[in-house]
Amino acid sequence: MDPTEETLNDPAVRAYLHRLVGDEGLDLLERFPSEGEHSDEDLAASTGINLNSVRHTLYTLYERRLAEYHRIKNNETGWLTYLWQLRTDHIYDAIREDMEVVLDKLSRRERYEEENDFYICKDSHQIMTFPQAMNTDFTCPDCDQPLGHFDNEVLLKSLKERIDAIKKSLGHA
């Protein structure tokens, strides 16, 4: 079995790639020839996928080191041709890097939720931190109703569980 095909059969990898490049991008990956390097024009012609979609997918994959290219120059016309190949061997590194970014964002959000006291308008559902609520005399700026305390324990618990799950999958726990 082709390594790209094998990689695309993993549901988690497939979901990651779908989020990254969408339906057309996945279609391109499924049809990408297994051997050699290919120009974006050749890939568009052989797969029937719009050239702009092919280029967008390849550049998106390149940003994650999941595709690479080299350029060749036509000495007569001066035109550059980019020849592409997939690097599915980097997929797990790309997923790990993205998970590290998510972990960092969730950890910052957890700190924000732990360090702040929140108030909510029962009508407009606007949530404010203590200093923001104090600046409005604990009344909603939209409807002038009094603000009530907002208990964020459920959100904090959920954040902690998600952070722990990501840490465990990354080997940090």
Secondary structure, DSSP 4 states (H G I P E B T S, - for coil): --HHHHHHTSHHHHHHHHHHHHHHHHHHHHHS-SSS-EEHHHHHHHH---HHHHHHHHHHHHHTTSEEEEEEE-TTT--EEEEEEE-GGGHHHHHHHHHHHHHHHHHHHHHHHHH--EEEETTT--EEEHHHHHHTTTB-TTT-PBEEEE--HHHHHHHHHHHHHHHHHHT--
